[in-house]
Amino acid sequence: MKHDYIDFSLIVCGGSGCTFKVHGVDYMYVLTAKHLVEGQNITVKRRFIDGDGNPKEVPLKVLAGPFLNDNIHKDAAILKVENSLQIESLARWETPLTIETEITLAGFPNSRSKKPYGFRMDKLTSRNTKEYNYVECKLSTPSTYGEIVGLSGGGIFYSANGQHYLAGIQSKMAADDNDEMLNNVDIMPLAFFDEIIAKHDELVPLVSEHLLCFSSLKSYALKLEGCYGGSQMDFTRAFLQDITDEIIENQLTPTVIRDFFTDKLLVHEEAKTVLGSRGLWIAWLEFLVILRIIKEEQISDQNIESLFNEFRLIYSDTDGDWTNELPQIFRSNFYGMAPNAKVIVATQATPVKWFIANKMIPNIISANPVTKKQMQIDIGLTHPLQNFKLMHLYAFQRMGIIDKEDEYFNFSALNETELLEKLKTEFNAIFT
């Protein structure tokens, strides 16, 4: 995964800013520092390297703002700018920063303003909370005030397993060179910007685009990669995309699902921050399409709880093989599930094996000891692997379609109903 945060970084007046896309509006936010824009003639520029390696700079149209935090101690400001950038959706970092969290400050310091590119990234290490809920962070390499000035308003980023998170915005150096030489910076939490939005009805909440609607995730779902007859599978792909569109159009959004099920969505001890990751919601979009085919009914907030007790999707953000997560999978939250329910595990990485053979179950249980007290299952059940059918989400693509691709070559608009029945038969066969 590319950890170059220039896609999200902008030059704002004499400093920096960070983009944040939200769903359903025709603008993007720029989060920045109040001291850069208050009383200024505001300019916002994007700087990047084009395909030929040449530095480019493009101005962005400011549509409204600045909207300022009215607390004199909080240096936060928001601008609305034109939504012209084809960039992925950032996720919010929802948990407190700790010393172990590897974060990066990105922006355009004045010390590099004479260079055609001028972008800089710095790792941040130790951190502690201070007055007004700022977080003081230490740059991993010694830097003077002169080197850092201009990075004010720059984004504080974290990345893991295909997802970029925004953890905060830099305000200023923690101290001037004349006072101390500790190369520390003060970081504003995103709550400073939430406070601005709460005071202005024309601003929408600072929620990751992919949490408000599944539409931005459509291109990632059920791609059926690895088929030899690529063009011959196009109708099946298009048919699955039609069902995906149907799911997107209803009111069952990632936010609704997240608020409804919370930690039941994750493998045991998975970080709560993962509830905001794209990977989880790409998996859920695929899961909802599969449920729609298997159950032949609309999936909504009215029936999702009962379906979730019959077919439970749990997610791990690991980029390793899912079988390494079995001890945590067995300790996940399975309350509400009856015997013979299905547990579907999703992960970032394509698995080596996507199904657990029945003959292997006793050996796997023995090799991964979990006590009854450690398991989260209802009274009367003995073990998740013994009571439930367990598989990886990828099994539906691999076993149901990719490994049988020659059986899908003759479908067209003339026999769509037969294609639906074929998919339903193959998906249900995975459970037997």
C-alpha positions in Angstrom: 0.0 0.0 0.0 1.3 3.4 -0.9 1.9 5.6 2.2 2.2 8.8 0.3 -0.3 11.2 1.7 0.1 14.0 -0.9 -3.3 12.9 -2.4 -5.0 14.3 0.7 -2.7 17.3 1.3 -3.2 20.8 0.1 -1.4 24.2 0.3 -3.7 26.6 2.2 -2.6 30.2 2.3 0.8 30.2 4.0 0.4 26.6 5.3 -1.2 23.3 4.7 -4.6 21.6 4.8 -6.1 18.1 4.5 -9.0 17.0 2.3 -11.9 15.0 3.7 -14.7 13.6 1.4 -18.2 13.0 2.7 -21.0 11.4 0.8 -24.0 13.1 -0.8 -22.7 16.6 -1.2 -21.0 18.4 -4.1 -18.0 19.7 -2.1 -15.1 18.5 -0.1 -13.9 19.7 3.3 -10.5 21.1 3.8 -9.5 20.9 7.4 -6.8 23.3 8.4 -5.5 25.7 11.2 -7.5 28.7 12.1 -4.5 31.0 12.3 -3.8 30.4 8.6 -7.1 31.6 7.3 -8.7 33.9 9.8 -8.9 37.4 8.1 -7.0 36.2 5.0 -7.6 36.2 1.3 -7.9 32.4 1.1 -6.2 30.3 -1.5 -6.2 26.5 -1.8 -3.8 24.7 -4.1 -3.2 21.1 -5.0 0.4 20.1 -5.8 1.4 16.8 -7.3 3.7 14.9 -9.7 2.1 14.0 -13.0 2.6 10.8 -15.0 5.8 12.2 -16.6 7.4 13.1 -13.3 6.7 16.8 -13.6 5.5 18.9 -10.6 2.1 20.4 -11.1 0.1 22.9 -9.1 -3.7 23.4 -9.6 -5.9 25.9 -7.6 -9.1 24.6 -6.1 -12.2 26.8 -6.0 -13.2 27.7 -2.4 -17.0 27.5 -2.2 -17.6 28.7 1.4 -15.7 29.4 4.6 -13.7 29.7 6.6 -15.8 28.2 9.3 -13.9 28.7 12.6 -14.0 27.1 16.0 -15.2 29.9 18.2 -13.1 28.8 21.2 -10.0 31.0 21.2 -7.9 28.1 22.4 -8.9 25.8 19.5 -7.1 26.4 16.2 -9.5 24.6 13.9 -11.0 25.8 10.7 -13.0 24.2 7.8 -13.3 25.3 4.2 -15.7 24.0 1.5 -13.9 23.4 -1.8 -14.9 22.0 -5.1 -15.2 18.2 -5.2 -12.8 17.7 -8.1 -10.3 15.1 -6.8 -10.5 11.4 -7.6 -9.2 10.2 -4.3 -10.2 7.4 -1.9 -12.3 8.0 1.2 -10.3 8.6 4.4 -11.5 6.9 7.5 -11.6 8.7 10.9 -9.2 7.4 13.6 -11.8 7.0 16.4 -9.6 5.9 19.3 -7.1 7.9 21.4 -3.6 8.0 20.1 -1.0 6.0 22.0 2.7 5.8 21.9 2.5 2.6 19.9 0.4 4.3 17.1 2.7 5.1 14.2 1.4 8.3 12.7 2.7 10.7 10.0 2.4 14.4 9.6 2.2 15.6 6.0 2.1 19.0 4.3 4.0 21.8 2.6 6.5 23.6 4.9 7.7 27.1 4.0 11.3 25.8 4.1 10.5 24.0 0.8 8.3 26.7 -0.8 10.9 27.6 -3.4 11.0 24.0 -4.6 8.5 23.0 -7.3 7.2 20.0 -5.2 7.9 21.0 -1.6 5.9 18.1 0.0 7.2 16.7 3.3 6.2 13.8 5.5 7.4 13.3 9.1 6.9 10.3 11.4 5.6 11.2 14.9 6.5 9.1 17.9 5.8 9.8 21.5 2.6 11.8 22.5 0.7 13.0 25.5 -2.5 14.9 26.0 -2.3 18.5 27.1 -4.6 21.4 27.9 -7.8 21.9 25.8 -7.3 18.2 24.5 -4.5 19.0 22.1 -2.1 16.0 21.7 1.6 16.8 21.8 3.6 14.6 19.4 7.4 14.3 18.8 8.9 14.3 15.4 11.1 11.3 14.8 13.9 13.4 13.4 15.2 16.7 14.9 13.5 19.7 13.2 13.7 23.4 14.0 10.8 25.8 14.0 12.0 27.1 10.7 11.8 23.7 9.1 8.3 23.0 10.3 6.5 26.3 9.9 4.0 25.9 7.0 3.1 22.4 8.1 0.4 23.9 10.3 -2.9 22.6 9.0 -1.3 19.4 7.7 -3.0 16.1 8.2 -2.0 13.5 10.8 -2.3 10.1 9.1 -2.3 6.4 10.0 -2.4 3.5 7.6 -3.1 -0.2 8.0 -4.1 -3.0 5.6 -5.3 -0.9 2.7 -7.0 1.9 4.7 -5.8 5.4 5.3 -7.0 7.0 8.5 -7.1 10.7 9.5 -6.1 11.1 13.2 -6.0 14.9 13.5 -4.6 18.1 12.1 -1.4 19.9 13.2 -1.8 23.3 14.8 1.7 24.5 15.6 5.1 23.7 17.2 4.7 23.0 20.8 7.4 25.5 21.6 9.6 28.1 19.8 13.3 27.4 19.2 14.1 30.1 21.8 12.2 28.2 24.5 13.2 24.6 23.9 14.6 22.3 21.2 12.3 19.3 21.5 10.9 19.3 18.0 7.4 18.7 19.3 4.1 19.6 17.6 0.6 20.2 18.9 -2.1 18.1 17.2 -5.8 19.0 17.1 -8.2 16.0 17.5 -11.0 15.8 14.9 -13.4 16.7 17.7 -12.3 20.3 17.3 -13.8 20.2 13.8 -17.0 18.4 14.9 -17.6 21.4 17.2 -17.5 23.7 14.2 -19.9 21.5 12.2 -22.4 21.4 15.2 -22.6 25.2 15.1 -23.4 25.4 11.3 -26.5 23.8 9.8 -25.1 24.1 6.3 -22.3 21.7 7.2 -22.7 17.9 7.2 -21.1 15.6 9.8 -17.5 14.7 9.4 -18.2 11.0 8.6 -16.1 8.9 6.2 -17.7 8.8 2.8 -17.8 5.0 2.7 -19.7 4.8 6.0 -22.6 6.9 4.7 -23.3 4.8 1.6 -22.0 1.7 0.0 -21.8 3.3 -3.5 -18.1 4.3 -3.2 -17.2 0.6 -2.6 -19.0 -0.9 -5.5 -15.9 -1.3 -7.7 -14.2 -3.3 -5.0 -16.9 -5.9 -4.5 -17.2 -9.4 -6.2 -14.6 -8.7 -8.8 -14.2 -12.4 -9.8 -10.5 -12.1 -10.4 -8.6 -15.0 -11.8 -11.1 -16.2 -14.4 -9.6 -17.4 -17.6 -12.6 -16.5 -19.7 -12.6 -12.8 -18.7 -15.0 -11.5 -21.3 -17.2 -14.5 -21.1 -17.8 -13.7 -17.4 -18.8 -10.1 -18.1 -22.5 -10.9 -18.0 -22.3 -12.6 -14.6 -20.2 -9.7 -13.3 -22.8 -7.2 -14.6 -25.6 -9.3 -13.0 -23.9 -9.2 -9.7 -23.3 -5.4 -10.1 -27.1 -5.0 -10.7 -27.8 -6.7 -7.3 -25.1 -4.6 -5.8 -26.8 -1.4 -7.0 -30.1 -2.7 -5.5 -28.3 -3.1 -2.1 -26.8 0.4 -2.4 -30.2 2.0 -3.1 -31.9 0.9 0.1 -31.5 2.5 3.5 -29.2 -0.1 5.0 -26.0 1.9 5.1 -22.7 1.0 6.8 -23.4 3.4 9.6 -26.8 1.8 10.3 -25.2 -1.7 10.4 -22.3 -0.4 12.6 -24.6 1.2 15.1 -26.8 -1.8 15.2 -24.2 -4.6 15.8 -21.0 -2.8 17.0 -18.4 -5.3 18.2 -20.4 -8.3 16.9 -19.0 -7.2 13.5 -15.4 -8.0 14.4 -13.2 -10.9 15.3 -12.4 -11.0 19.1 -9.9 -8.3 20.2 -9.9 -6.5 16.8 -9.3 -2.8 17.3 -12.6 -0.8 17.4 -11.0 1.6 14.8 -11.5 -1.2 12.2 -15.2 -0.4 12.4 -14.4 2.6 10.2 -12.2 0.8 7.7 -13.1 0.3 4.0 -12.1 -3.3 4.1 -14.9 -4.2 6.6 -17.6 -2.5 4.5 -16.4 -3.9 1.2 -16.8 -7.3 2.8 -20.3 -6.3 4.0 -21.3 -5.2 0.6 -20.3 -8.6 -0.8 -22.0 -10.3 2.1 -25.3 -8.4 1.5 -25.2 -9.4 -2.2 -24.7 -13.0 -1.3 -27.5 -12.9 1.3 -29.8 -11.3 -1.3 -29.2 -14.2 -3.7 -29.5 -17.0 -1.0 -32.6 -15.6 0.7 -34.3 -14.1 -2.4 -35.6 -11.3 -0.3 -34.8 -7.6 0.2 -32.3 -7.0 3.0 -33.2 -4.1 5.2 -33.0 -2.8 8.8 -36.2 -4.8 9.4 -34.8 -8.2 8.8 -31.0 -7.8 9.1 -30.9 -8.8 12.8 -32.6 -12.2 12.2 -30.4 -12.8 9.1 -27.3 -11.9 11.1 -28.2 -14.6 13.7 -28.5 -17.1 10.8 -25.5 -15.9 8.8 -22.9 -14.0 10.8 -20.1 -12.1 9.1 -17.1 -11.3 11.3 -14.1 -9.3 10.1 -10.4 -9.3 10.9 -8.1 -6.5 9.5 -5.2 -9.0 9.2 -3.3 -9.1 6.0 -2.2 -12.7 6.8 -4.1 -15.9 6.3 -7.4 -16.2 8.2 -6.4 -19.6 9.7 -3.9 -17.8 11.9 -6.8 -16.0 13.5 -8.7 -19.1 14.6 -8.0 -18.7 18.3 -9.6 -15.2 18.2 -12.4 -16.3 15.8 -13.4 -19.0 18.3 -13.7 -16.3 21.0 -15.8 -13.9 19.0 -19.3 -12.8 19.8 -21.8 -15.5 18.6 -24.6 -14.7 21.0 -28.0 -15.1 19.4 -26.9 -17.8 16.9 -28.7 -21.2 16.9 -27.0 -24.5 16.1 -26.3 -25.0 12.4 -26.0 -21.2 11.8 -23.3 -20.0 9.4 -20.2 -18.0 10.4 -18.5 -16.2 7.5 -15.0 -14.7 8.2 -13.7 -11.9 6.1 -10.1 -10.5 6.0 -8.0 -8.2 3.9 -6.0 -11.0 2.2 -7.2 -13.6 -0.2 -7.1 -16.9 1.9 -5.0 -19.9 1.0 -7.9 -22.1 2.0 -11.4 -20.8 2.2 -13.2 -23.7 3.8 -12.7 -26.1 6.8 -13.3 -29.7 6.0 -15.5 -31.6 8.5 -12.8 -34.2 9.1 -10.4 -31.5 10.3 -12.6 -30.0 12.9 -11.6 -32.2 15.9 -7.9 -31.6 15.1 -8.4 -27.8 14.8 -10.3 -27.6 18.1 -7.6 -29.6 19.8 -4.8 -27.4 18.4 -6.6 -24.2 19.4 -7.8 -24.7 23.0 -10.5 -22.3 24.1 -12.4 -22.8 27.4 -16.2 -22.4 27.7 -15.7 -19.3 29.7 -13.7 -17.7 26.9 -16.3 -18.5 24.3 -19.2 -16.1 23.6 -21.9 -18.6 22.6 -25.4 -19.3 24.0 -26.1 -21.9 26.7 -26.4 -25.4 25.2 -23.8 -24.9 22.5 -20.3 -26.5 22.8 -17.9 -24.8 20.3 -18.3 -22.4 17.4 -16.6 -24.8 15.0 -18.7 -27.7 16.1 -22.0 -25.9 16.2 -21.7 -23.6 13.3 -20.6 -23.9 9.7 -17.4 -21.8 9.3 -15.9 -20.5 6.1 -14.2 -17.5 4.5 -16.2 -15.0 2.6 -14.0 -15.6 -0.5 -15.5 -19.2 -0.7 -18.5 -17.8 -2.5 -16.5 -16.2 -5.3 -14.0 -19.1 -5.5 -16.1 -22.2 -5.0 -19.4 -20.8 -6.3 -18.2 -19.1 -9.4 -14.4 -18.9 -10.3 -13.7 -22.6 -10.0 -16.8 -23.3 -12.2 -16.5 -20.4 -14.6 -17.1 -22.6 -17.7 -20.7 -23.2 -16.3 -21.4 -19.4 -16.5 -20.4 -18.7 -20.1 -23.8 -19.2 -21.7 -25.9 -16.8 -19.5 -27.4 -13.7 -21.0 -30.4 -11.4 -20.7 -32.5 -14.2 -22.1 -31.9 -16.4 -19.1 -31.2 -14.2 -16.1 -33.6 -16.1 -13.9 -31.6 -19.3 -14.5 -28.4 -17.4 -13.6 -30.0 -16.4 -10.3 -31.0 -20.0 -9.6 -27.5 -21.2 -10.5 -25.9 -18.7 -8.1 -28.3 -19.6 -5.4 -27.6 -23.3 -5.8 -23.9 -22.9 -5.8 -23.9 -20.6 -2.8 -26.1 -22.9 -0.8 -23.9 -25.9 -1.7 -21.1 -24.2 0.2 -23.0 -24.7 3.4 -23.5 -28.5 3.0 
